[in-house]
């Protein structure tokens, strides 16, 4: 747009624009492009981190399953310690999991006015 406006710069200046308005337009456009690039980079980093976290959690859950078998065998006669282990071994669901989505309540509808 700055390129298109430049041949007509005097008209814009006479209408009240600053003498360097085309440079300001270019600067604003560059900042917009940089902002969009930063947003894209940020989304990419979030996706990468989310994927890595899912992988780590999957590995951790596998390790807990192996340890669980050993603990259950070692604590076979101790109900209290087994109950404590059940709580300790629990790995909470991640925020984006199906269980978390299912637990999200439906959005209530807007109240209607009784006054007419």
C-alpha positions in Angstrom: 0.0 0.0 0.0 2.9 2.3 0.7 4.2 1.7 -2.8 0.8 2.6 -4.3 0.5 5.7 -2.1 4.0 7.0 -2.7 3.3 8.6 -6.2 0.4 10.5 -4.6 2.3 11.4 -1.3 1.7 15.1 -1.7 -2.1 14.6 -1.8 -1.9 12.6 1.4 0.4 15.2 3.1 -2.0 18.0 2.0 -4.8 16.0 3.6 -3.0 16.0 6.9 -0.8 12.9 6.8 2.8 13.3 8.1 5.6 13.6 5.5 6.9 10.2 6.4 3.6 8.4 6.3 4.8 5.9 3.7 7.7 4.9 5.9 5.4 4.6 8.8 3.1 2.3 6.7 6.1 0.1 5.8 7.1 -0.1 9.4 3.6 -1.0 10.5 3.4 -3.7 7.8 6.8 -5.1 8.8 5.6 -5.2 12.5 2.4 -7.0 11.4 4.4 -9.6 9.4 6.7 -10.1 12.4 3.8 -10.5 14.7 2.2 -13.2 12.5 5.6 -15.0 12.2 6.0 -14.9 16.0 2.5 -16.3 16.5 3.2 -19.1 14.1 6.5 -19.9 15.8 4.8 -19.9 19.2 2.1 -22.3 18.0 4.7 -24.6 16.6 6.6 -24.6 20.0 3.4 -25.3 21.9 2.6 -28.3 19.6 6.1 -29.6 20.0 6.0 -29.3 23.7 2.6 -30.9 23.9 3.7 -33.8 21.8 6.8 -34.3 24.0 4.7 -34.1 27.1 2.4 -36.8 25.8 5.3 -39.0 25.0 6.8 -38.5 28.5 3.5 -39.2 30.2 3.0 -42.4 28.1 6.5 -43.6 29.1 5.8 -42.7 32.8 2.5 -44.6 32.8 4.3 -47.7 31.4 6.9 -47.4 34.1 4.2 -47.1 36.8 2.5 -50.2 35.4 5.7 -52.2 35.9 6.3 -50.8 39.4 2.6 -51.4 40.2 3.0 -55.1 39.7 6.0 -55.2 42.0 4.4 -53.1 44.7 1.1 -55.1 44.7 3.1 -58.3 45.1 5.2 -56.9 47.9 2.2 -55.4 49.7 -0.2 -58.2 49.1 -1.1 -58.6 52.8 -1.3 -54.9 53.7 -4.6 -53.4 52.6 -3.8 -49.9 54.0 -0.5 -49.6 52.2 -2.1 -50.9 49.0 -4.8 -48.2 49.2 -2.0 -45.6 49.7 -0.2 -46.9 46.7 -3.4 -46.7 44.6 -3.5 -43.0 45.3 0.2 -42.4 44.9 0.5 -44.2 41.5 -2.3 -42.2 39.9 -1.2 -40.0 37.0 -3.8 -37.3 36.4 -5.3 -37.0 33.0 -4.0 -34.2 30.9 -6.2 -31.2 30.2 -6.8 -32.1 26.6 -7.8 -35.7 27.4 -11.1 -37.3 26.5 -11.9 -37.7 30.2 -11.4 -34.1 30.9 -13.5 -33.1 27.9 -16.3 -35.4 29.0 -16.2 -33.9 32.5 -16.7 -30.4 31.2 -20.2 -29.3 31.9 -22.4 -28.0 29.1 -22.7 -24.3 28.8 -26.1 -23.2 30.3 -28.4 -21.3 28.0 -28.9 -17.6 28.6 -31.8 -16.9 31.0 -34.9 -15.6 29.5 -36.7 -12.5 30.7 -40.1 -13.0 32.4 -41.0 -9.4 31.9 -42.9 -8.7 28.7 
